[in-house]
C-alpha cells in the first residue's frame, strides 16, 4: 500500500468509495467531478489517495484558506480498515498542510457516525463543546447521506 497525491482522474474510483462508506455525507454540487476538480486546483498538494494493487482503497481531501486547514471526505475501503490506511492518509494530509504554513486543522463528523468519531478521537482530534457549527446554503443542493 502506498499514498500518492489525488488527481481528478481518480474521481470515479473515489466517488464510488465514498458512496460505499457509511456515514459519508455528499451533495450534488460540491462532490461532482467539477466540484472536486475546483477543490483540487485550489489545493493541489493536500489531497491524497491510498493505493493497493492498483486500486484506490482510501481517500482524504484537505485544504486551507491560508489560516486554517480543513479535512473532508476521509474514507477507507471496509476490507482495509484497521490496518493503518486512514492514519497514513491523515498523516500525509497534516504534513502537507504544515508544509503550507497551516497550524490548526478542523473537520466535521456527523454525530451519528460512531466509527468516524472514534477514528478521529483516536488520532487526537478533540470534540469542541464551546462551538456551534453553523452554515448557510447559497445554492440549493441535494444532500446524499450514506
N, C-alpha and C positions, 0 to 999 in steps of 0.2 A: 504494500500500500504506500502511496506517496501523495503529497499535497502539491497542487500547482495552481497558478492564478486562473480564475474563471474567465471564460470568453463567451461572447454571445453565441458562438457555435455550440456551446453546451446547453443552450436554452431548453430544447425539447427534453433532454435527459433530466435536467434539474427540475423542470416543471413537473415531470412525471414523478420524480422522487417526492416533491412537495405534496402532490395530491395523494400519495400513499402514506403520508406522515400524519398520524392522528395528533390533533391539537394545533395544526398549522392553520393560520388564517391568511387567505389570499383574497384578491379582488380583481375585477375585470379591467382595471385601468393600470395600476402600478405594476402588476405582475404579468402583464402581457410581454411579448418579446420586445416590443417597442419600449415599454416602461423599463424593463430590465436593461436594455441597451443604453438608455439615457443614464441610468444609475451607474453602469459600468464605465461609461465615458467620463463621468464626473469622479469616479473612484476606481481608477484602473489598477491600483496596486493593493487593494484591501479586501478583495473578494476572492474566495478560493473554492476549489473542489477537491475531494479526496477520490483517488482512483485505485481500483484493484482489478487486475486482469482486464484492462481497457474498459472498465465500467465505472461510471460515476456512482460512488457509494455514500457520498456526503457532500454537503454544501454549507457555506456561510457567506452571507452578504453583509459587508460592513462598509461604513463610510464616515465622513465627518463634515462639519460645517466650518472648520478652521479652529473651533474651540472645543467641541465635544465630539466623541465618536459614538456611533450608533451601530448596533448589531441587529440584523434581521434574518429571517428565514434560515436558521441553522437546522439542518436535518441530516440524519444518518439512516441509511437503509436498515431495516429491522434486523436482518441477519448479521449485520456488522456492529451492532450496538454492544456496549460494554467491552470494547476492545481498544479503546483509546482514540478512535477516529474523531469523535466530537472534540475531545480535548486538544488534539493536534490541530484541528481546524481553528478552534478558538485561539490557541497559542499563535498560529500563523497570522490571524487577524489582529490580535493585540500587538504583536511585534510590528506589523505593517503600520498600524495606527500610531504607535510610539515613534516609529521612524519618520512619520509625517508631523511630529510635534504635538500629538494629542496626548493629554494627561489623564483623561477620565472618559469612561465608556458607559453608555446606558443601553438598556434593551427593555422590551415589553414582552411579557409572557401572559397568556390567558390564565386567569386564576384557577380554572378547572383543568389545566394542563399539568397534572401532577408529575408526570415523568419529566417534562421540561423544567418545571420549577425545581425539582430535586437535582437535575443536572446542573443548573446554574448555581444553585446553592453550594453544591459540591465544589464548584470551581471558584467559590469565594465572592460571587455576586450577591450583594445584600439587598433584601427587600426594604424599600423605603416606606416607612409609616407616616412620614411627615409631608408627603406629597399627595396631590390628587392629579391623576392623569386626565388631561382634557384634550379634545381635538374638535375641529370644525371641518366639515366636508365642504370643499369649494366646488367640486364637480361630483355629482351623484355617481355612486359606483355600486356595483353588485358585490356583496361580501360573499366569499366562498370559504366556509369554515369546514375543515376536515375533521 
